[in-house]
């Protein structure tokens, strides 16, 4: 007498999951968790969002028609299972779930370390620091631009000041002092 295994029926016949993938999860608990529960949770989330958006397109307005939303959801779910998309989206669903879980865990730990009362102060500190960095960057560009102009003027005046003209020599000294000052500002 043949025995009927409900897990194999659901996984292989209904969800069309390959036997190789089923073998990767040896125990029944692993199969239920990683091949049915987690992927279906992600799939239902996708189907809900898809059906909601499709029903809003079908009948525009602030509130989508609930009957169409349910109809689109059921048809989307059945289509994805029937066409076998579930089987090849399965690894994507599992990886997506793990990333969301890890992100939520990191958020939880950060939320436990940083109290909600500190968030406005940290936001102001971050904005202040970003403003200073942005100002420093703009200021640095302005200094570099001015330094290029001074260097160009120095190359033009240099030969003229070598002739002994007092005005050119004075201007050469002023430009050299300004160049030293600008280089010092850039170094700081």
N, C-alpha and C positions, 0 to 999 in steps of 0.2 A: 504494500500500500504506500503510495506516495505521500510525503509530508508536505504541508504547506507552510512556508516561511513568510510571514507578513513583511518582515524587514526587506528581504530580497525582492519581494513583489513590488513594494513601494519604490525601492531604490532603482531596481533594474527595469521593471516594466512600466511603471508610471512616470518616474522622473528621468528615465533613460540614462542613468549614470553607468559608466563603464565598470566592468568587474575589476580592472586594474586600480581604479580610484577607490573602489570599495575595499580592496585588499590593503590599501594604505592605512585604513582605519580598522584595526583588528577587532576591537571589542564593539559590542552592540551600543554601549554608551557613547563611544567615540563616533560611531556612525550616525547615531541620532543627533548628537551635538553638532558635528562638523559637516554632515551631509544633509541634514534636514532643518534643525532648529536655527542655527546662525544664518545659513543662506536664505531661509524663508523669511526671517526677520528683515534682512536687507531687501529681499525681493518685495515683500509687502510694503516696505517704506517707499521703494521705487514706484510700485504700482499705485500706491495712494497719491503720490505727488503727480505722476503721469495722468491718472484719471481725473484728478482735480483740475489740472491745467487744461486737459482736453475738454472737460465739461464747461469750463469757463470760455473756451473758444467756441464751443457749439452753441451755447446760449450766453451771450455777453451780459454782464451785470455784476453787481457786487456779490451776490450769493449764487453759487453754481447750483444747478438742479441736482438734488440728491439722488434721484432715480438714475439719471444719466451717469452720475459719478460712480454709482455702484455698478451699473451696466458696463461702463468702460473698464472699471477695475477687474471685474470678473472675466471679461473677454480678453484683457491684456494678460492676466495670470494664466488662463487656459491656453492662450496662443503661445506664450513663452514656454510652457511645459510641453505642449503638443509638438512644437517645432524642434524641441531638443535644445533650446537656448539655455535652459537651466543647467544642463550638464556642462557646457563650456563656459558659462558664467560663474559656475561654482567656485573656482579658485579666486576669481576677482572678488566675489562676495566675501570670502573668508579673509583675504588680505585687507579689504576695505574695513571689515569689522575689527580686525586686529589693530589697524592704524587708529580707528576711532576710539577704541578702548584705551590704547596707549596715550593718545592725546587727552582723553578725559582723565586718565590717571595723573598725567603731568599737571593738568589744570587743577585737579583736586589737591595735589601736593603743594603747588604754588599758592593756591587759595588758602590752604591751612597755614602756610608760612607767612604770607602777607595778608594782614587783616583788611577788611573792606574799608576801615577808617583811614588806612594808609594810602589807598589808591589815588585819591585826589592829590595828595602831596607828591606821590611818585609821578603822577601825570604832569604836574607843574614842573617838577625837577627835570623830567625827560624833555618837556617843551623848552625849558630854559637852556638845557644842554644842547639840544638840537639847534636852537636859535643862536647860541654862541658858536657852534661849529659852522653853521651856515654863514654867520657874519664873518668868522675868521676866514672861511673859504673865499667869500666875496672880497674881503679886505686884502687877502693874499693876491688875488687876481689883479686888483687895482694897483697894488705895490709892484707886482711883476710888470704890469703894463707901463707904469711910470719909470721903472728901472730900465726898460728897453728904450724908452724915449731919451732918458739921460745918457745912456751908452751911445745912442746914435749922435746926440749932440756932442759928446766927448770926442767921437771919431772925426766929426766935422771941424771942431774948434782946435783940436790938438795941433795940427800943422800950423794953424794961424798963430797960436800962442807961442810956438817955437821961434817965430820971427821977432819976438821981443815986444810985441804990442801990449801995453799995460791993460787995456780993456779985455783983450782976449785971455790974458794971463789970469786976471781976476775972475772972469767967467769960468775958466778952466778949474780954478781952485774951488769955486762955489759948486760946480757940477761934481767934482770929485768928492767933496764933503757930502753932497746930497746922495751920491751913489753909495758911499760908506754907510750913511744913515739908513737908506732903503735896504741894503743888504743885512744890516743888523736887525731891522724889523722883521725881515723874512726869516732870519735864523731863530728869532724868539718864538 
